[in-house]
Amino acid sequence: VAGARPAGGRGFFFEPSVVAGLRQEDEMVQEEIFGPVITVQPFADEAAAVAMANGVQYGLASSVWTSDHARALRCCRAFDFGTVWVNTHIPLVAEMPHGGFKQSGGGKDLSAYGFEEYTRVKHVMSKL
């Protein structure tokens, strides 16, 4: 729809891009793309949208765009992603954990949750 042209000199950099006409099994839908790229896919209803969103092996982050806040909260509960933004995308703050689920898992960055990866908790009980 827009973009999809190489940008800059060396490397694999593209202009911000909007891509439509994809199927659920297409690589651009199934893989994590780190860059200014968004895919646009039509869906029949909320259940279909949730199934499509969760129908990938990665789960770093997602966003819900809607004027219906109840719908946004239902999607937040249903989405299998470590971060879900509502009507925004990519704001990160140090007070909130950031990390994914599924193949995007591996702990949390930022916030106090980030320390859990560097600690070991041991429970010892002794009766003397």
C-alpha positions as CSV (number, residue, x, y, z in Angstrom):
1,V,0.0,0.0,0.0
2,A,2.8,2.4,0.9
3,G,6.6,2.4,1.4
4,A,8.4,-0.9,0.8
5,R,11.3,0.8,-1.0
6,P,14.9,0.4,0.2
7,A,16.1,3.4,2.3
8,G,19.7,4.6,2.9
9,G,22.8,2.9,1.8
10,R,24.0,-0.4,3.0
11,G,22.0,-3.0,4.8
12,F,18.4,-4.1,4.7
13,F,16.5,-0.9,5.5
14,F,13.2,0.0,4.1
15,E,11.0,3.1,4.3
16,P,8.0,2.8,6.7
17,S,5.7,0.4,5.0
18,V,2.0,-0.6,5.0
19,V,1.4,-4.0,3.4
20,A,-2.0,-5.4,2.6
21,G,-3.3,-8.4,0.7
22,L,-1.5,-11.0,2.9
23,R,-2.8,-14.3,4.1
24,Q,-2.3,-15.6,7.6
25,E,0.4,-18.1,6.5
26,D,2.5,-15.5,4.7
27,E,6.0,-14.9,6.1
28,M,5.3,-11.2,6.8
29,V,2.4,-12.2,9.0
30,Q,4.2,-15.1,10.7
31,E,7.6,-13.6,11.4
32,E,8.6,-10.8,13.7
33,I,9.5,-7.8,11.7
34,F,11.6,-5.2,13.5
35,G,11.1,-2.0,11.7
36,P,8.5,0.5,10.6
37,V,6.2,-2.1,8.9
38,I,2.6,-2.9,9.5
39,T,0.4,-5.6,7.9
40,V,-3.3,-4.9,7.4
41,Q,-5.6,-7.9,7.2
42,P,-9.4,-7.9,7.1
43,F,-11.3,-10.0,9.7
44,A,-14.9,-11.1,10.0
45,D,-15.4,-10.4,13.8
46,E,-13.6,-10.0,17.1
47,A,-13.1,-13.8,17.5
48,A,-11.5,-14.0,14.1
49,A,-9.2,-11.1,14.8
50,V,-8.0,-12.6,18.1
51,A,-7.4,-16.0,16.4
52,M,-5.4,-14.3,13.7
53,A,-3.4,-12.3,16.2
54,N,-2.6,-15.4,18.3
55,G,-2.0,-17.6,15.2
56,V,1.7,-16.8,15.1
57,Q,4.7,-18.4,17.0
58,Y,5.9,-15.1,18.3
59,G,4.3,-12.9,21.0
60,L,6.5,-9.8,21.8
61,A,4.0,-7.0,21.4
62,S,0.7,-6.1,19.9
63,S,-1.8,-3.2,19.7
64,V,-5.5,-2.9,19.7
65,W,-7.1,0.1,17.9
66,T,-10.7,0.7,18.7
67,S,-13.1,3.3,20.1
68,D,-14.8,0.5,22.1
69,H,-12.9,0.2,25.4
70,A,-14.7,-3.0,26.5
71,R,-13.6,-4.6,23.2
72,A,-10.0,-3.4,23.8
73,L,-10.0,-5.0,27.3
74,R,-11.4,-8.3,25.9
75,C,-8.7,-8.3,23.3
76,C,-6.0,-7.5,25.9
77,R,-7.1,-10.5,27.9
78,A,-7.3,-12.8,24.9
79,F,-4.1,-11.8,23.1
80,D,-1.1,-14.0,23.8
81,F,1.5,-11.2,23.8
82,G,3.8,-9.9,26.5
83,T,2.8,-6.4,25.8
84,V,-0.6,-5.1,24.5
85,W,-1.0,-1.4,23.8
86,V,-4.4,0.2,23.3
87,N,-4.8,2.9,20.7
88,T,-1.0,3.4,20.6
89,H,2.1,1.5,19.8
90,I,5.6,1.3,21.3
91,P,5.6,3.6,24.2
92,L,7.9,2.1,26.8
93,V,8.4,3.2,30.3
94,A,10.9,1.9,32.9
95,E,8.2,1.2,35.4
96,M,6.5,-1.4,33.2
97,P,7.9,-4.8,32.2
98,H,8.7,-5.4,28.6
99,G,9.1,-8.9,27.2
100,G,7.4,-11.4,25.1
101,F,5.6,-14.8,25.2
102,K,6.0,-17.9,23.1
103,Q,9.1,-17.7,20.8
104,S,9.5,-14.1,21.9
105,G,9.9,-15.1,25.5
106,G,13.0,-14.9,27.6
107,G,12.3,-12.8,30.6
108,K,11.3,-9.2,31.1
109,D,13.3,-6.0,30.6
110,L,12.7,-2.8,32.4
111,S,10.9,-2.6,35.8
112,A,11.6,-4.7,38.9
113,Y,10.6,-7.8,36.9
114,G,13.9,-7.5,35.0
115,F,15.9,-8.4,38.2
116,E,14.2,-11.8,38.4
117,E,16.4,-13.1,35.5
118,Y,19.5,-12.3,37.6
119,T,18.3,-13.8,40.9
120,R,17.7,-17.2,42.3
121,V,15.2,-17.8,45.2
122,K,15.9,-20.6,47.5
123,H,13.7,-21.7,50.4
124,V,15.4,-23.5,53.2
125,M,13.6,-24.8,56.3
126,S,15.2,-26.6,59.2
127,K,13.9,-27.9,62.5
128,L,16.6,-27.9,65.1
